[in-house]
Amino acid sequence: MEIEVASKDECGGDDMEKGVVGLSGGDERGMYLVWEDLRVVVPNFGNGHTKRLINGLTGFAEPGRIMAIMGPSGSGKSTLLHSLAGRLSGNVIMTGNVLLNGKKRSLHYGVAAYVTQEDILLGSLTVRETITYSAHLRLPTKNMSKEKINGIIEGTLTEMGLQDCADHLIGNWHLRGISGGEKKRLSIALEILTRPHLLFLDEPTSGLDSASAFFVTQILRNIAHDGRTVISSIHQPSSEVFALFDDLFLISGGETVYFGEAKMAVEFFAEVGYPCPSRRSPSDHFLRCINSDFDNVTASLIESHRIPETEKSSSLMMNLATAEIRSMLVKKYKCSKHAARARARVQEISTIEGLVMETKTGSQATWCKQLSTLTKRSFINMSRDVGYYWLRIITYIVVSISVGSIFFNVGTSYSAILARASCGGFISGFMIFMSIGGFPSFIEEMKIFYKERLNGHYGVGAYVISNFISSFPFLIAMSLSTATIIYHMVKFRPGFSHFAYTCLDLVSSIAVIESCMMVVASLVPNFLMGLITGAGIIGVMMMTAGFFRFLPDLPKPFWRYPMSYINYMAWALQGEYKNDMIGLEFDPLQPGDPKLKGEVIINTVLGISLDHSKWWDLTVVIVILIVYRLLFFTILKFKERASPVFRTIYTKRTLHHLSKRPSFRKTPHFPSQRHQIMHSLSSQEGLNSPIH
C-alpha cells in the first residue's frame, strides 16, 4: 500500500554523523517541523502512469532559522510547501509523516501562517486600512492600548517599505492601485503582523526587483532569528538573497538533491565534481546542474553558432547531460554526510518527549471585536466596489421605471386583474433574478474568507453575521427604491401599511436570494459555475412560485410537496397578491354584473388559499432567510471538519487501488516527455542568458 518505499541505506551503511546539535540549545518557544519519507502523487485510474510530484523527501525546519526550498519550475517546490502546510488540493495523495513539535497536528486556522503566491486582497481598501483591519481582527485589542496597536501597524508599514503607498488603494477591476511588488509585500506584511511561530511563503520574491527581494528576505531572516520558523520556496535568488538563507532544500524531479546549511551547498557540489565557477551565483549554478531546460537553451545557441559545438570541459563529469548530472547528485546526496546528519536530526526531534508547547494560535481578539471589524471592513468594501451593489441599484431603478411605465396606473378594470398579477410576478421573480449579478463579488469575498480563515484571522460565525449586517443597508436601498417607484407608478392599493408591506416583502426576498447565492458560492470553485448553478436554482424557484402555473395545479409529488413549500418566492408572491388585492373590487367581464372582490379572485382565479394572512407569508420568507444563513454557516463549518475525514478515506481507498497495479511501483519517479535533447554542462560555461 505504500508508495515505493526507498531503501534507507543505499551506500552500504547508515552513516549517522557526529556533531548533531541538541534540542536544548534551540528556542523552546518555537516550532520544530519534521517531514519523513514524504510522497505526493496524482493518481491515474485509467491506463496511464501515476505521476509522482515529490518522492521520498525527508527534512526538518527549526526555530531561529530560515529555509529556502529551491528548484527548477515543476520540480515540486510548491507541492512540498503545500504538503508541509496541509494545503494540498483534493485530487492528490500524500503519504509520509509531517510532525510539528514531535506530534501530528493540523496546521490550519492559526497554527501556521501562509503567504500564497497569489495576492488575494480587497482592492477597494488602502494599504493602511488593510493592515489596520487585520491588526484589529487578530491582536488582543482588549489588553493593548490604541497607541500600541497603531505603533505595530506603522512599524509593519515601515518594515515592509510600504509607507509611501500606505494611503493608496490596492486596486481592482475599475480602480488603479499599487504595483504588483507592493501587493506582494502587503501580503507578507499581513502575515508577519503578529509574528507567527511558523511561517510558510510561496515564492515571496516573485514580481519584486532585486533590491526589494533582498529587503523582503532580510525581513524574513530577522523574523526567523527572533525564534520563529520560516520556510520559503524561491525560484532563482540572486547571490545576495541566497546568502541570507540559513538552510537550503534543493529538489529536482520531486527528489532531494541537497538538504543542509545553505553555505555548505557549494562545498557539496564541489565534492561531487561540479564546482561553482567563481563568477557565477551559487543558485544559478545549482539550477544549471539540475534543470533540463538549459539543455534546450544550449541546443538553440549551438544551432545559432553562438556556442562552439566542439567546446569541451577539462572535467569529464562536466560533459554529462543535465539529466545524468541530476541523477548523480541525487545518489551522491543519499550517501553524503548531509543526508546522514538530516536523518539523525529528524530522529532526534521526532523522539524527544515533552516538546509540545502550548502556544496561542490564530486570532487573539474577542468575538465581538472580530464581528465589528469585519462588518466595518465589508461595508466599506461594498460601498467602494461599484460592481458589488451600486451598479445593481442603478439597474433596479432603471428596470423599476420601465415596469412602472408599462403598468402605469393599472386601475381596477377586468383586464387589470391579470396586469396586477403579472406585475407582482415580475417583481417577485424577474426583479429578484437580477441579484445573481453580484455573484462575482461573492466569489472574490469567499477567496478572502478562505485565505484568512485558514490563517486563523477569525471564525466562521463572525464572518457569516458580519456579511449579512454589512449588506443589509444596500438591500434596503435596492428594495426601497424599487418599491417606491413601482408602487406609486402602478398605483397599487393605497395606504402606508400596504406600501410598508411591499418594501418588507421585497427586502426579505432579496435577502433570501443573496443568502442562497452565498450558499452556492461556498460550494462551487469559480464564479462561472456559480452563475450557472445560481441561475438554475432561481429558474426552478420561478417555475414553482405559482405564477407560471398555479400552486394547486402543480404535480403533487416533489413540485407541490415539498418544492413550493420551501420556495420563498411562492410565499412572497402570495403575500404580495393578498397585500394588493384584498379589499379591492374589480369590474366584471360583462357590464352590469356584480363587482369582483379581490378575495374571490385570489382564491378562485389565482388559486391562493386565504387560510392565513399576508403576515404569515412574510414570516415564512424571513424563516427561509434564517435557514439559508444557517445553511451557509453549516456548510462552511462542515467543510472544515469533514474535509480531513473525507481526505483520509479517499487516500486509503486510492492507495489500495493503486497498490494492485504492478506498473505503479515500476514507473520512473518523474516521467516526462518534455526534455529530450541533452547537452553537456560544459557547453553551458560562460552562458549568462539566452541572448548573450
C-alpha positions, 0 to 999 in steps of 0.5 A, spaced: 500 500 500 505 504 500 508 508 495 515 505 493 518 505 499 526 507 498 531 503 501 534 507 507 541 505 506 543 505 499 551 506 500 552 500 504 551 503 511 547 508 515 552 513 516 549 517 522 554 523 523 557 526 529 556 533 531 548 533 531 546 539 535 541 538 541 534 540 542 536 544 548 540 549 545 534 551 540 528 556 542 523 552 546 518 557 544 518 555 537 516 550 532 520 544 530 517 541 523 519 534 521 517 531 514 519 523 513 519 519 507 514 524 504 510 522 497 505 526 493 502 523 487 496 524 482 493 518 481 491 515 474 485 510 474 485 509 467 491 506 463 496 511 464 502 512 469 501 515 476 505 521 476 509 522 482 510 530 484 515 529 490 518 522 492 521 520 498 523 527 501 525 527 508 527 534 512 526 538 518 525 546 519 527 549 526 526 555 530 531 561 529 532 559 522 530 560 515 529 555 509 529 556 502 526 550 498 529 551 491 528 548 484 527 548 477 519 550 475 515 543 476 520 540 480 515 540 486 517 546 490 510 548 491 507 541 492 512 540 498 510 547 501 503 545 500 504 538 503 508 541 509 502 546 510 496 541 509 494 545 503 494 540 498 488 540 493 483 534 493 485 530 487 492 528 490 495 523 495 500 524 500 503 519 504 509 520 509 509 523 516 509 531 517 510 532 525 510 539 528 513 539 535 514 531 535 506 530 534 501 530 528 497 536 528 493 540 523 496 546 521 490 550 519 486 556 522 492 559 526 497 554 527 501 556 521 501 562 517 501 562 509 503 567 504 500 564 497 503 566 491 497 569 489 495 576 492 488 575 494 486 582 497 480 587 497 482 592 492 477 597 494 481 598 501 488 602 502 494 599 504 493 602 511 486 600 512 488 593 510 493 592 515 489 596 520 483 591 519 487 585 520 491 588 526 484 589 529 481 582 527 487 578 530 491 582 536 488 582 543 485 589 542 482 588 549 489 588 553 493 593 548 492 600 548 490 604 541 497 607 541 500 600 541 496 597 536 497 603 531 505 603 533 505 595 530 501 597 524 506 603 522 512 599 524 509 593 519 508 599 514 515 601 515 518 594 515 515 592 509 517 599 505 510 600 504 509 607 507 509 611 501 503 607 498 500 606 505 494 611 503 493 608 496 488 603 494 490 596 492 486 596 486 481 592 482 477 591 476 475 599 475 480 602 480 488 603 479 492 601 485 499 599 487 504 595 483 504 588 483 511 588 488 507 592 493 501 587 493 506 582 494 509 585 500 502 587 503 501 580 503 507 578 507 506 584 511 499 581 513 502 575 515 508 577 519 503 582 523 503 578 529 509 574 528 507 567 527 511 561 530 511 558 523 511 561 517 510 558 510 511 563 503 510 561 496 515 564 492 515 571 496 520 574 491 516 573 485 514 580 481 519 584 486 526 587 483 532 585 486 533 590 491 526 589 494 527 581 494 533 582 498 529 587 503 523 582 503 528 576 505 532 580 510 525 581 513 524 574 513 531 572 516 530 577 522 523 574 523 526 567 523 532 569 528 527 572 533 525 564 534 520 563 529 520 558 523 520 560 516 520 556 510 520 559 503 520 556 496 524 561 491 525 560 484 532 563 482 535 568 488 540 572 486 547 571 490 545 576 495 538 573 497 541 566 497 546 568 502 541 570 507 538 563 507 540 559 513 538 552 510 537 550 503 532 544 500 534 543 493 529 538 489 529 536 482 524 531 479 520 531 486 527 528 489 532 531 494 538 533 491 541 537 497 538 538 504 543 542 509 546 549 511 545 553 505 553 555 505 555 548 505 551 547 498 557 549 494 562 545 498 557 539 496 557 540 489 564 541 489 565 534 492 561 531 487 565 534 481 561 540 479 564 546 482 561 553 482 565 557 477 567 563 481 563 568 477 557 565 477 551 565 483 551 559 487 543 558 485 544 559 478 549 554 478 545 549 482 539 550 477 544 549 471 546 542 474 539 540 475 534 543 470 533 540 463 531 546 460 538 549 459 539 543 455 534 546 450 537 553 451 544 550 449 541 546 443 538 553 440 545 557 441 549 551 438 544 551 432 545 559 432 553 558 432 553 562 438 556 556 442 562 552 439 559 545 438 566 542 439 567 546 446 569 541 451 570 541 459 577 539 462 572 535 467 569 529 464 563 529 469 562 536 466 560 533 459 554 529 462 547 531 460 543 535 465 539 529 466 545 524 468 548 530 472 541 530 476 541 523 477 548 523 480 547 528 485 541 525 487 545 518 489 551 522 491 546 526 496 543 519 499 550 517 501 553 524 503 554 526 510 548 531 509 543 526 508 546 522 514 546 528 519 538 530 516 536 523 518 539 523 525 536 530 526 529 528 524 530 522 529 532 526 534 526 531 534 521 526 532 523 522 539 524 527 544 518 527 549 515 533 552 516 538 546 509 540 545 508 547 547 502 550 548 502 556 544 496 561 542 494 560 535 490 564 530 486 570 532 487 573 539 481 578 539 474 577 542 468 575 538 465 581 538 471 585 536 472 580 530 464 581 528 465 589 528 471 589 524 469 585 519 462 588 518 466 595 518 471 592 513 465 589 508 461 595 508 466 599 506 468 594 501 461 594 498 460 601 498 467 602 494 466 596 489 461 599 484 460 592 481 458 589 488 451 593 489 451 600 486 451 598 479 445 593 481 441 599 484 442 603 478 439 597 474 433 596 479 431 603 478 432 603 471 428 596 470 423 599 476 421 605 471 420 601 465 415 596 469 412 602 472 411 605 465 408 599 462 403 598 468 402 605 469 396 606 473 393 599 472 386 601 475 381 596 477 378 594 470 377 586 468 383 586 464 387 589 470 386 583 474 391 579 470 396 586 469 396 586 477 398 579 477 403 579 472 406 585 475 407 582 482 410 576 478 415 580 475 417 583 481 417 577 485 421 573 480 424 577 474 426 583 479 429 578 484 433 574 478 437 580 477 441 579 484 445 573 481 449 579 478 453 580 484 455 573 484 462 575 482 463 579 488 461 573 492 466 569 489 472 574 490 469 575 498 469 567 499 477 567 496 478 572 502 474 568 507 478 562 505 485 565 505 484 568 512 480 563 515 485 558 514 490 563 517 486 563 523 484 571 522 477 569 525 471 564 525 466 562 521 460 565 525 463 572 525 464 572 518 457 569 516 453 575 521 458 580 519 456 579 511 449 579 512 449 586 517 454 589 512 449 588 506 443 589 509 443 597 508 444 596 500 438 591 500 434 596 503 436 601 498 435 596 492 428 594 495 426 601 497 427 604 491 424 599 487 418 599 491 417 606 491 417 607 484 413 601 482 408 602 487 406 609 486 407 608 478 402 602 478 398 605 483 397 599 487 392 599 493 393 605 497 395 606 504 402 606 508 401 599 511 400 596 504 406 600 501 410 598 508 408 591 506 411 591 499 418 594 501 418 588 507 416 583 502 421 585 497 427 586 502 426 579 505 426 576 498 432 579 496 435 577 502 433 570 501 436 570 494 443 573 496 443 568 502 442 562 497 447 565 492 452 565 498 450 558 499 452 556 492 458 560 492 461 556 498 460 550 494 462 551 487 470 553 485 469 559 480 464 564 479 462 561 472 459 555 475 456 559 480 452 563 475 450 557 472 448 553 478 445 560 481 441 561 475 438 554 475 436 554 482 432 561 481 429 558 474 426 552 478 424 557 484 420 561 478 417 555 475 414 553 482 412 560 485 405 559 482 405 564 477 407 560 471 402 555 473 398 555 479 400 552 486 394 547 486 395 545 479 402 543 480 404 535 480 403 533 487 409 529 488 416 533 489 413 540 485 407 541 490 410 537 496 415 539 498 418 544 492 413 550 493 413 549 500 420 551 501 420 556 495 420 563 498 418 566 492 411 562 492 410 565 499 412 572 497 408 572 491 402 570 495 403 575 500 404 580 495 397 578 491 393 578 498 397 585 500 394 588 493 388 585 492 384 584 498 379 589 499 379 591 492 373 590 487 374 589 480 369 590 474 366 584 471 367 581 464 360 583 462 357 590 464 352 590 469 354 584 473 356 584 480 363 587 482 369 582 483 372 582 490 379 581 490 378 575 495 374 571 490 379 572 485 385 570 489 382 564 491 378 562 485 382 565 479 389 565 482 388 559 486 391 562 493 388 559 499 386 565 504 387 560 510 392 565 513 394 572 512 399 576 508 403 576 515 404 569 515 407 569 508 412 574 510 414 570 516 415 564 512 420 568 507 424 571 513 424 563 516 427 561 509 432 567 510 434 564 517 435 557 514 439 559 508 444 563 513 444 557 517 445 553 511 451 557 509 454 557 516 453 549 516 456 548 510 462 552 511 463 549 518 462 542 515 467 543 510 472 544 515 471 538 519 469 533 514 474 535 509 480 531 513 475 525 514 473 525 507 481 526 505 483 520 509 478 515 506 479 517 499 487 516 500 486 509 503 481 507 498 486 510 492 492 507 495 489 500 495 487 501 488 493 503 486 497 498 490 494 492 485 497 495 479 504 492 478 506 498 473 505 503 479 511 501 483 515 500 476 514 507 473 520 512 473 519 517 479 518 523 474 516 521 467 516 526 462 516 527 455 518 534 455 526 534 455 529 530 450 535 533 447 541 533 452 547 537 452 553 537 456 554 542 462 560 544 459 557 547 453 553 551 458 560 555 461 560 562 460 552 562 458 549 568 462 542 568 458 539 566 452 541 572 448 548 573 450 
